[in-house]
Amino acid sequence: MRATHVVELPAETDANENRYANIFARAFPEYDITWEIVPAVSDYDQKKNLAIASGNAPDLIQCSKTDMVLWADQGLIQPLDALIEQYAPDYRRNVAANGADLYGRYLGRQYSLITPSNPMLNGRHQFVRKDWLDRLGLEMPRTTEELFTVLKAFTFDDPDGNGKNDTYGMSGVKNLAFMDQLTSPFDVDFDSWSRVDGQIVPDIIRPETKEALAYIKKCWEAGVIEPDAFILQFGEYWARCRQGYYGFINMYQSGVITIANPLLRKDNPQALYAIVAPPIEGPGGTRRLSVDSWDYWHWAVPVAVKHPEAGVRLFNYSFTEEADRLFWGDEGVSHEIRAGYYFRIPRQKNPQAWAYSYNFVVDLYHTRSVHFLIEMWTALARTGVVSMDYVESIGLLEEYGDHDPYRIPSLLEAEKMPVLRNYFTEMAVNIVLGRRPLDDFDGWRAYFYTNGGTEIIEDVNRLNN
Ligand SMILES: [Ca+2]
């Protein structure tokens, strides 16, 4: 069988005679596997389209979501539902169980296998100033009521102890963005869609959004949200997060752990944005973290291949525990095991060998399972490359992450939704600021449905169910 992969191999490495290729060859002696390696994404675009259009496509072809939709429409690739059911138990356990496989669905069928990794590596999290909690003798808040109490203390009780009234409970970004700590407990994210009773609907029309708006309004009226919150640009918000003006922030984990915390500690060794764990629980018992797109690469199987199951099996292998171990690279070169734990060997000790195994783990092997990621970050944390917060943050995303079920963009949605979304945002901000009554939300829902919303929902569901 033939499989494509876009990756930059170390110099002078034979695509079919290297450690990576040999691992697959050993795992699947019944197939004669040929890897077709393309070093750059820019070259790959042309090559893959040429291959599939000429009927000379490999058995397993790496592609984008756009390719997948286009090729499925043209009948060039095959649905994989039955093959995944039969041949990909490890893929199902690691990817489908998280709902991430929905990215590969189109018109009710699974047309591609997907490689999830990005959001877990740098997901958005809610952080709280742990040192402020400690100074004021407060516990980590668990509910929306406790969160409200802490937000007030962070605004009015001089949590940084400098005698000045110069802090806020929290802030946000223009158009009610980056305020997940106030919306997630109500099971909504204003940018997302959710599956409700089998139908995918935008969160901004769900009744829970009205509850979330009531809570944001309450916080606003109590003065715990920075006055600029609804007009800040992302860059301004992030700059103020780094300067330590806010008690709660919503931010990408790498930014907080590797940039904001070290910066704050220069002036104050106690300063620490810690992950809010577990996430704040809403009145309905929901704990949720909004997770950005899992979408990375797709892998499709063309219609005319001899062994369609071979590509699916090969892909599934990447999710087995055996593969996790193998892809750590060579013991003594890329890692060592001490007391049962994996420790990364610093790159400086053996740059060439390490680079080779690094390519294995990071470039070739996109299809990492979640437990592998946790183990990888744990190992990096033990060797001091990152802090243990990283490990914790990935575990929390795995446990509470809510993955937007809306995967394939609808043209109708792209055309009509922005106008409706603007209407919602303006109304929502006015409700929070007290310029309009909360019950205007009910009128908004009616407006949405009669101004294209019904058709948008139908179209999105047609494409994604
Ligand atoms: Ca102060």
Residues whose N, C-alpha, C, O or C-beta is under 5 A from the ligand:
A	BS01	CA	D158 P159 D160 G161 N162 G163 K164 N165 D166 T167
